[in-house]
Amino acid sequence: MKPNETMEETPVPKKGGSQFILHLILLAAILLIAAIAVYRLYKWNQGTPLDTNTDEIDTSQFDIETLDMIIPMDSSLLAGREDDGETTILCLGNNPFSDDRGSTGLAAQIASKTNSTVYDCGFPDSSAACKYPIYNPEYTKDHFNLFYVVECFRNNEFTAISSIANDEADPRYAETVEVMKTVDMNKVDIIIIMYDSTDYNMGTPSDNPDNPNDVTAFTGGLRTTIENIKSTWPYIRIFVMSPTYARYMDENGDLHNGTTTDMGNGTLNHYLVKESDVAMDCGVSFIDNYFGTINEDNYQEYMTDHLHYNNAGREKLAERIADIINNRMGTVTSTSAE
């Protein structure tokens, strides 16, 4: 640049209102995005209200899968056994059978629905487990529990149990023994075992991990007895029917949900699972009444109290086992090598 020349100044842009407006627009956009995010988070936390009117909903689509396990009979176990053309069923258990021995009783309804001869040998308030591991003469009622009842049949000896039953004020004990005396085990085709929630209510241990055949445990009494039946009469099909849903009554008369109440040995459905395991181990059929027959949703229709069934309840139980006897029994030929 020459000395006499003057330098032209470059114009400096003015800080005008356009930049300020741009900043406002960006700030507004950020605030809008934040507001939308907060609103959506709030709506998500609120959830969507459900329609609680279930009157027209078909609840069968929500049915729980049962633990049923139907085992066919190995035809080799029937070898040499003459078919007399008649199905004979022996029922062992407690109140489901003993509460009603008339035409509306469980045994009678099984007989009518299967066209079978049925012997009702259930004792009131008896249990699958024994009170003592070895018979204690000071507690004679152990004679009415499952293990000893089957021992009477195995030995064909009813003198002791008859004497003890005659000492009971409830005539059903003596009546049951009289029925036992008429059973010809050579003609029995099926044994049905069903005990209600009595073992659970009494606080009987569900099992003994150190001794699976401990007859003072619920599963031990079942396991030992089933094994004895199979070894003595291998040609007899065995169906174990589980307890249904029931409630537990405490010492104050208050009722508690059997599915959630654990008195120290597991909830009632824990006993169900343990019983299913025994049936599987022993290779006999198992019918899940807890979820498949009388459950937590419908028990009020079928029970007179926390434990016992009404006529409709016994009919529902009879329909369940009769359907299996009539339609799902089968035989298989063993292919195991000798």
DOZATI-156700 format. One record per residue (C-alpha): x negated, z negated, y; residue number from 1; residue in three letters. Coordinates in steps of 0.5 Angstrom, whole numbers. Layout:
// DOZATI-156700
@x->X	z->Z	y->Y	pos->NUM	code->Ala .
...
// end
This chain:
// DOZATI-156700
@x->0	z->0	y->0	pos->1	code->Met .
@x->-3	z->2	y->7	pos->2	code->Lys .
@x->-4	z->-4	y->12	pos->3	code->Pro .
@x->2	z->-1	y->17	pos->4	code->Asn .
@x->7	z->0	y->12	pos->5	code->Glu .
@x->12	z->-6	y->11	pos->6	code->Thr .
@x->14	z->-8	y->4	pos->7	code->Met .
@x->22	z->-7	y->2	pos->8	code->Glu .
@x->25	z->-13	y->-1	pos->9	code->Glu .
@x->28	z->-12	y->-8	pos->10	code->Thr .
@x->35	z->-15	y->-7	pos->11	code->Pro .
@x->37	z->-21	y->-11	pos->12	code->Val .
@x->43	z->-21	y->-15	pos->13	code->Pro .
@x->48	z->-26	y->-12	pos->14	code->Lys .
@x->51	z->-32	y->-17	pos->15	code->Lys .
@x->58	z->-29	y->-17	pos->16	code->Gly .
@x->64	z->-32	y->-20	pos->17	code->Gly .
@x->64	z->-27	y->-26	pos->18	code->Ser .
@x->59	z->-31	y->-29	pos->19	code->Gln .
@x->63	z->-38	y->-28	pos->20	code->Phe .
@x->69	z->-34	y->-31	pos->21	code->Ile .
@x->65	z->-32	y->-37	pos->22	code->Leu .
@x->63	z->-39	y->-38	pos->23	code->His .
@x->70	z->-42	y->-38	pos->24	code->Leu .
@x->73	z->-36	y->-43	pos->25	code->Ile .
@x->67	z->-39	y->-48	pos->26	code->Leu .
@x->69	z->-46	y->-47	pos->27	code->Leu .
@x->76	z->-44	y->-48	pos->28	code->Ala .
@x->75	z->-41	y->-54	pos->29	code->Ala .
@x->71	z->-46	y->-57	pos->30	code->Ile .
@x->76	z->-51	y->-55	pos->31	code->Leu .
@x->82	z->-47	y->-58	pos->32	code->Leu .
@x->78	z->-46	y->-65	pos->33	code->Ile .
@x->77	z->-54	y->-65	pos->34	code->Ala .
@x->84	z->-55	y->-64	pos->35	code->Ala .
@x->86	z->-50	y->-69	pos->36	code->Ile .
@x->81	z->-54	y->-74	pos->37	code->Ala .
@x->84	z->-61	y->-72	pos->38	code->Val .
@x->91	z->-58	y->-73	pos->39	code->Tyr .
@x->90	z->-55	y->-80	pos->40	code->Arg .
@x->86	z->-61	y->-82	pos->41	code->Leu .
@x->92	z->-66	y->-80	pos->42	code->Tyr .
@x->97	z->-61	y->-84	pos->43	code->Lys .
@x->92	z->-61	y->-90	pos->44	code->Trp .
@x->92	z->-69	y->-90	pos->45	code->Asn .
@x->100	z->-69	y->-89	pos->46	code->Gln .
@x->101	z->-65	y->-96	pos->47	code->Gly .
@x->107	z->-61	y->-98	pos->48	code->Thr .
@x->113	z->-65	y->-99	pos->49	code->Pro .
@x->116	z->-64	y->-106	pos->50	code->Leu .
@x->123	z->-63	y->-108	pos->51	code->Asp .
@x->125	z->-70	y->-112	pos->52	code->Thr .
@x->131	z->-67	y->-114	pos->53	code->Asn .
@x->130	z->-66	y->-122	pos->54	code->Thr .
@x->137	z->-65	y->-124	pos->55	code->Asp .
@x->136	z->-58	y->-126	pos->56	code->Glu .
@x->129	z->-58	y->-128	pos->57	code->Ile .
@x->128	z->-56	y->-136	pos->58	code->Asp .
@x->124	z->-62	y->-137	pos->59	code->Thr .
@x->122	z->-59	y->-144	pos->60	code->Ser .
@x->117	z->-55	y->-141	pos->61	code->Gln .
@x->113	z->-61	y->-140	pos->62	code->Phe .
@x->114	z->-64	y->-147	pos->63	code->Asp .
@x->107	z->-67	y->-150	pos->64	code->Ile .
@x->104	z->-65	y->-156	pos->65	code->Glu .
@x->105	z->-70	y->-162	pos->66	code->Thr .
@x->100	z->-72	y->-167	pos->67	code->Leu .
@x->105	z->-70	y->-173	pos->68	code->Asp .
@x->100	z->-68	y->-179	pos->69	code->Met .
@x->104	z->-65	y->-185	pos->70	code->Ile .
@x->100	z->-65	y->-191	pos->71	code->Ile .
@x->102	z->-61	y->-197	pos->72	code->Pro .
@x->102	z->-63	y->-204	pos->73	code->Met .
@x->96	z->-61	y->-208	pos->74	code->Asp .
@x->99	z->-58	y->-214	pos->75	code->Ser .
@x->94	z->-61	y->-219	pos->76	code->Ser .
@x->97	z->-68	y->-218	pos->77	code->Leu .
@x->104	z->-65	y->-220	pos->78	code->Leu .
@x->101	z->-63	y->-227	pos->79	code->Ala .
@x->105	z->-65	y->-233	pos->80	code->Gly .
@x->110	z->-69	y->-228	pos->81	code->Arg .
@x->117	z->-66	y->-230	pos->82	code->Glu .
@x->122	z->-64	y->-225	pos->83	code->Asp .
@x->129	z->-68	y->-226	pos->84	code->Asp .
@x->132	z->-64	y->-220	pos->85	code->Gly .
@x->133	z->-69	y->-216	pos->86	code->Glu .
@x->129	z->-72	y->-210	pos->87	code->Thr .
@x->128	z->-79	y->-210	pos->88	code->Thr .
@x->126	z->-83	y->-204	pos->89	code->Ile .
@x->123	z->-90	y->-203	pos->90	code->Leu .
@x->123	z->-93	y->-196	pos->91	code->Cys .
@x->118	z->-98	y->-194	pos->92	code->Leu .
@x->118	z->-102	y->-187	pos->93	code->Gly .
@x->121	z->-107	y->-183	pos->94	code->Asn .
@x->127	z->-107	y->-178	pos->95	code->Asn .
@x->128	z->-99	y->-177	pos->96	code->Pro .
@x->131	z->-100	y->-185	pos->97	code->Phe .
@x->133	z->-107	y->-185	pos->98	code->Ser .
@x->137	z->-107	y->-179	pos->99	code->Asp .
@x->143	z->-103	y->-182	pos->100	code->Asp .
@x->144	z->-102	y->-189	pos->101	code->Arg .
@x->151	z->-99	y->-189	pos->102	code->Gly .
@x->153	z->-92	y->-188	pos->103	code->Ser .
@x->150	z->-91	y->-181	pos->104	code->Thr .
@x->143	z->-94	y->-183	pos->105	code->Gly .
@x->137	z->-90	y->-183	pos->106	code->Leu .
@x->136	z->-90	y->-190	pos->107	code->Ala .
@x->143	z->-88	y->-191	pos->108	code->Ala .
@x->142	z->-82	y->-186	pos->109	code->Gln .
@x->136	z->-80	y->-189	pos->110	code->Ile .
@x->140	z->-79	y->-196	pos->111	code->Ala .
@x->145	z->-76	y->-193	pos->112	code->Ser .
@x->141	z->-71	y->-189	pos->113	code->Lys .
@x->136	z->-69	y->-195	pos->114	code->Thr .
@x->141	z->-70	y->-200	pos->115	code->Asn .
@x->137	z->-75	y->-204	pos->116	code->Ser .
@x->137	z->-81	y->-207	pos->117	code->Thr .
@x->134	z->-86	y->-202	pos->118	code->Val .
@x->132	z->-94	y->-204	pos->119	code->Tyr .
@x->132	z->-98	y->-198	pos->120	code->Asp .
@x->126	z->-103	y->-199	pos->121	code->Cys .
@x->125	z->-105	y->-192	pos->122	code->Gly .
@x->124	z->-113	y->-190	pos->123	code->Phe .
@x->126	z->-116	y->-183	pos->124	code->Pro .
@x->121	z->-117	y->-178	pos->125	code->Asp .
@x->116	z->-116	y->-184	pos->126	code->Ser .
@x->109	z->-112	y->-182	pos->127	code->Ser .
@x->104	z->-107	y->-184	pos->128	code->Ala .
@x->99	z->-113	y->-184	pos->129	code->Ala .
@x->98	z->-119	y->-188	pos->130	code->Cys .
@x->97	z->-126	y->-184	pos->131	code->Lys .
@x->92	z->-128	y->-189	pos->132	code->Tyr .
@x->86	z->-124	y->-193	pos->133	code->Pro .
@x->88	z->-128	y->-199	pos->134	code->Ile .
@x->95	z->-130	y->-201	pos->135	code->Tyr .
@x->96	z->-137	y->-198	pos->136	code->Asn .
@x->102	z->-141	y->-202	pos->137	code->Pro .
@x->103	z->-144	y->-195	pos->138	code->Glu .
@x->105	z->-138	y->-192	pos->139	code->Tyr .
@x->110	z->-135	y->-197	pos->140	code->Thr .
@x->113	z->-129	y->-192	pos->141	code->Lys .
@x->106	z->-125	y->-193	pos->142	code->Asp .
@x->110	z->-123	y->-200	pos->143	code->His .
@x->115	z->-119	y->-195	pos->144	code->Phe .
@x->109	z->-115	y->-192	pos->145	code->Asn .
@x->107	z->-108	y->-194	pos->146	code->Leu .
@x->101	z->-110	y->-198	pos->147	code->Phe .
@x->105	z->-115	y->-203	pos->148	code->Tyr .
@x->111	z->-111	y->-203	pos->149	code->Val .
@x->107	z->-105	y->-206	pos->150	code->Val .
@x->103	z->-110	y->-211	pos->151	code->Glu .
@x->110	z->-112	y->-214	pos->152	code->Cys .
@x->112	z->-105	y->-215	pos->153	code->Phe .
@x->105	z->-103	y->-218	pos->154	code->Arg .
@x->105	z->-109	y->-223	pos->155	code->Asn .
@x->113	z->-109	y->-224	pos->156	code->Asn .
@x->113	z->-116	y->-223	pos->157	code->Glu .
@x->119	z->-119	y->-218	pos->158	code->Phe .
@x->119	z->-126	y->-220	pos->159	code->Thr .
@x->115	z->-129	y->-214	pos->160	code->Ala .
@x->118	z->-125	y->-209	pos->161	code->Ile .
@x->125	z->-126	y->-211	pos->162	code->Ser .
@x->124	z->-134	y->-211	pos->163	code->Ser .
@x->122	z->-133	y->-204	pos->164	code->Ile .
@x->127	z->-129	y->-202	pos->165	code->Ala .
@x->132	z->-133	y->-204	pos->166	code->Asn .
@x->130	z->-139	y->-200	pos->167	code->Asp .
@x->131	z->-135	y->-194	pos->168	code->Glu .
@x->137	z->-136	y->-190	pos->169	code->Ala .
@x->138	z->-129	y->-188	pos->170	code->Asp .
@x->141	z->-125	y->-194	pos->171	code->Pro .
@x->138	z->-119	y->-193	pos->172	code->Arg .
@x->131	z->-121	y->-196	pos->173	code->Tyr .
@x->134	z->-123	y->-203	pos->174	code->Ala .
@x->138	z->-116	y->-202	pos->175	code->Glu .
@x->132	z->-112	y->-201	pos->176	code->Thr .
@x->129	z->-115	y->-207	pos->177	code->Val .
@x->135	z->-113	y->-212	pos->178	code->Glu .
@x->134	z->-106	y->-209	pos->179	code->Val .
@x->127	z->-106	y->-211	pos->180	code->Met .
@x->128	z->-108	y->-218	pos->181	code->Lys .
@x->133	z->-102	y->-219	pos->182	code->Thr .
@x->127	z->-97	y->-217	pos->183	code->Val .
@x->124	z->-93	y->-222	pos->184	code->Asp .
@x->117	z->-91	y->-220	pos->185	code->Met .
@x->116	z->-85	y->-225	pos->186	code->Asn .
@x->122	z->-82	y->-221	pos->187	code->Lys .
@x->120	z->-83	y->-214	pos->188	code->Val .
@x->118	z->-77	y->-211	pos->189	code->Asp .
@x->117	z->-79	y->-203	pos->190	code->Ile .
@x->115	z->-86	y->-200	pos->191	code->Ile .
@x->117	z->-86	y->-193	pos->192	code->Ile .
@x->113	z->-92	y->-189	pos->193	code->Ile .
@x->115	z->-94	y->-182	pos->194	code->Met .
@x->114	z->-100	y->-178	pos->195	code->Tyr .
@x->116	z->-101	y->-171	pos->196	code->Asp .
@x->112	z->-105	y->-166	pos->197	code->Ser .
@x->112	z->-112	y->-170	pos->198	code->Thr .
@x->105	z->-112	y->-171	pos->199	code->Asp .
@x->103	z->-110	y->-164	pos->200	code->Tyr .
@x->108	z->-115	y->-161	pos->201	code->Asn .
@x->105	z->-121	y->-166	pos->202	code->Met .
@x->98	z->-119	y->-163	pos->203	code->Gly .
@x->95	z->-117	y->-170	pos->204	code->Thr .
@x->89	z->-113	y->-169	pos->205	code->Pro .
@x->89	z->-106	y->-169	pos->206	code->Ser .
@x->83	z->-105	y->-174	pos->207	code->Asp .
@x->77	z->-108	y->-176	pos->208	code->Asn .
@x->71	z->-104	y->-175	pos->209	code->Pro .
@x->67	z->-108	y->-180	pos->210	code->Asp .
@x->72	z->-108	y->-186	pos->211	code->Asn .
@x->77	z->-102	y->-185	pos->212	code->Pro .
@x->81	z->-105	y->-191	pos->213	code->Asn .
@x->82	z->-111	y->-188	pos->214	code->Asp .
@x->89	z->-113	y->-190	pos->215	code->Val .
@x->90	z->-117	y->-184	pos->216	code->Thr .
@x->89	z->-112	y->-179	pos->217	code->Ala .
@x->94	z->-106	y->-178	pos->218	code->Phe .
@x->90	z->-100	y->-180	pos->219	code->Thr .
@x->87	z->-104	y->-186	pos->220	code->Gly .
@x->94	z->-106	y->-189	pos->221	code->Gly .
@x->96	z->-99	y->-188	pos->222	code->Leu .
@x->90	z->-96	y->-191	pos->223	code->Arg .
@x->89	z->-101	y->-197	pos->224	code->Thr .
@x->96	z->-100	y->-199	pos->225	code->Thr .
@x->96	z->-92	y->-198	pos->226	code->Ile .
@x->90	z->-92	y->-203	pos->227	code->Glu .
@x->93	z->-96	y->-208	pos->228	code->Asn .
@x->100	z->-92	y->-208	pos->229	code->Ile .
@x->95	z->-86	y->-209	pos->230	code->Lys .
@x->91	z->-89	y->-214	pos->231	code->Ser .
@x->97	z->-91	y->-218	pos->232	code->Thr .
@x->102	z->-86	y->-217	pos->233	code->Trp .
@x->98	z->-79	y->-215	pos->234	code->Pro .
@x->104	z->-75	y->-215	pos->235	code->Tyr .
@x->108	z->-78	y->-210	pos->236	code->Ile .
@x->108	z->-75	y->-203	pos->237	code->Arg .
@x->107	z->-80	y->-197	pos->238	code->Ile .
@x->110	z->-80	y->-190	pos->239	code->Phe .
@x->108	z->-85	y->-185	pos->240	code->Val .
@x->112	z->-85	y->-179	pos->241	code->Met .
@x->110	z->-88	y->-173	pos->242	code->Ser .
@x->113	z->-94	y->-169	pos->243	code->Pro .
@x->117	z->-91	y->-163	pos->244	code->Thr .
@x->116	z->-93	y->-156	pos->245	code->Tyr .
@x->118	z->-100	y->-155	pos->246	code->Ala .
@x->117	z->-106	y->-150	pos->247	code->Arg .
@x->113	z->-112	y->-151	pos->248	code->Tyr .
@x->117	z->-119	y->-149	pos->249	code->Met .
@x->113	z->-124	y->-147	pos->250	code->Asp .
@x->114	z->-132	y->-148	pos->251	code->Glu .
@x->118	z->-132	y->-142	pos->252	code->Asn .
@x->123	z->-127	y->-144	pos->253	code->Gly .
@x->120	z->-122	y->-139	pos->254	code->Asp .
@x->119	z->-114	y->-141	pos->255	code->Leu .
@x->113	z->-110	y->-141	pos->256	code->His .
@x->111	z->-103	y->-142	pos->257	code->Asn .
@x->108	z->-102	y->-149	pos->258	code->Gly .
@x->104	z->-96	y->-146	pos->259	code->Thr .
@x->100	z->-100	y->-141	pos->260	code->Thr .
@x->101	z->-107	y->-144	pos->261	code->Thr .
@x->94	z->-109	y->-148	pos->262	code->Asp .
@x->95	z->-116	y->-151	pos->263	code->Met .
@x->88	z->-116	y->-153	pos->264	code->Gly .
@x->88	z->-111	y->-159	pos->265	code->Asn .
@x->90	z->-105	y->-155	pos->266	code->Gly .
@x->96	z->-102	y->-152	pos->267	code->Thr .
@x->102	z->-100	y->-157	pos->268	code->Leu .
@x->100	z->-92	y->-156	pos->269	code->Asn .
@x->93	z->-95	y->-158	pos->270	code->His .
@x->96	z->-97	y->-165	pos->271	code->Tyr .
@x->99	z->-90	y->-166	pos->272	code->Leu .
@x->93	z->-87	y->-165	pos->273	code->Val .
@x->89	z->-92	y->-170	pos->274	code->Lys .
@x->95	z->-91	y->-175	pos->275	code->Glu .
@x->94	z->-83	y->-174	pos->276	code->Ser .
@x->87	z->-84	y->-176	pos->277	code->Asp .
@x->89	z->-88	y->-182	pos->278	code->Val .
@x->94	z->-82	y->-185	pos->279	code->Ala .
@x->88	z->-77	y->-184	pos->280	code->Met .
@x->83	z->-81	y->-187	pos->281	code->Asp .
@x->88	z->-82	y->-193	pos->282	code->Cys .
@x->90	z->-75	y->-193	pos->283	code->Gly .
@x->98	z->-77	y->-192	pos->284	code->Val .
@x->103	z->-74	y->-187	pos->285	code->Ser .
@x->104	z->-77	y->-181	pos->286	code->Phe .
@x->110	z->-77	y->-176	pos->287	code->Ile .
@x->109	z->-78	y->-169	pos->288	code->Asp .
@x->115	z->-82	y->-167	pos->289	code->Asn .
@x->112	z->-85	y->-160	pos->290	code->Tyr .
@x->112	z->-78	y->-157	pos->291	code->Phe .
@x->116	z->-74	y->-161	pos->292	code->Gly .
@x->122	z->-78	y->-163	pos->293	code->Thr .
@x->124	z->-84	y->-158	pos->294	code->Ile .
@x->119	z->-84	y->-152	pos->295	code->Asn .
@x->119	z->-87	y->-145	pos->296	code->Glu .
@x->123	z->-83	y->-142	pos->297	code->Asp .
@x->129	z->-83	y->-147	pos->298	code->Asn .
@x->129	z->-90	y->-150	pos->299	code->Tyr .
@x->135	z->-93	y->-147	pos->300	code->Gln .
@x->139	z->-88	y->-150	pos->301	code->Glu .
@x->137	z->-90	y->-157	pos->302	code->Tyr .
@x->135	z->-98	y->-157	pos->303	code->Met .
@x->139	z->-104	y->-156	pos->304	code->Thr .
@x->133	z->-108	y->-154	pos->305	code->Asp .
@x->126	z->-108	y->-153	pos->306	code->His .
@x->125	z->-107	y->-161	pos->307	code->Leu .
@x->131	z->-105	y->-165	pos->308	code->His .
@x->135	z->-98	y->-165	pos->309	code->Tyr .
@x->142	z->-97	y->-164	pos->310	code->Asn .
@x->146	z->-92	y->-169	pos->311	code->Asn .
@x->144	z->-86	y->-165	pos->312	code->Ala .
@x->137	z->-88	y->-165	pos->313	code->Gly .
@x->137	z->-89	y->-173	pos->314	code->Arg .
@x->140	z->-82	y->-173	pos->315	code->Glu .
@x->135	z->-79	y->-169	pos->316	code->Lys .
@x->129	z->-82	y->-173	pos->317	code->Leu .
@x->133	z->-79	y->-179	pos->318	code->Ala .
@x->134	z->-72	y->-177	pos->319	code->Glu .
@x->126	z->-72	y->-175	pos->320	code->Arg .
@x->124	z->-74	y->-182	pos->321	code->Ile .
@x->130	z->-70	y->-185	pos->322	code->Ala .
@x->128	z->-64	y->-182	pos->323	code->Asp .
@x->121	z->-65	y->-185	pos->324	code->Ile .
@x->123	z->-66	y->-192	pos->325	code->Ile .
@x->128	z->-60	y->-192	pos->326	code->Asn .
@x->123	z->-55	y->-188	pos->327	code->Asn .
@x->116	z->-57	y->-188	pos->328	code->Arg .
@x->114	z->-60	y->-195	pos->329	code->Met .
@x->110	z->-55	y->-199	pos->330	code->Gly .
@x->105	z->-55	y->-205	pos->331	code->Thr .
@x->98	z->-52	y->-205	pos->332	code->Val .
@x->93	z->-50	y->-210	pos->333	code->Thr .
@x->86	z->-54	y->-210	pos->334	code->Ser .
@x->80	z->-49	y->-210	pos->335	code->Thr .
@x->75	z->-54	y->-211	pos->336	code->Ser .
@x->70	z->-53	y->-216	pos->337	code->Ala .
@x->70	z->-58	y->-222	pos->338	code->Glu .
// end
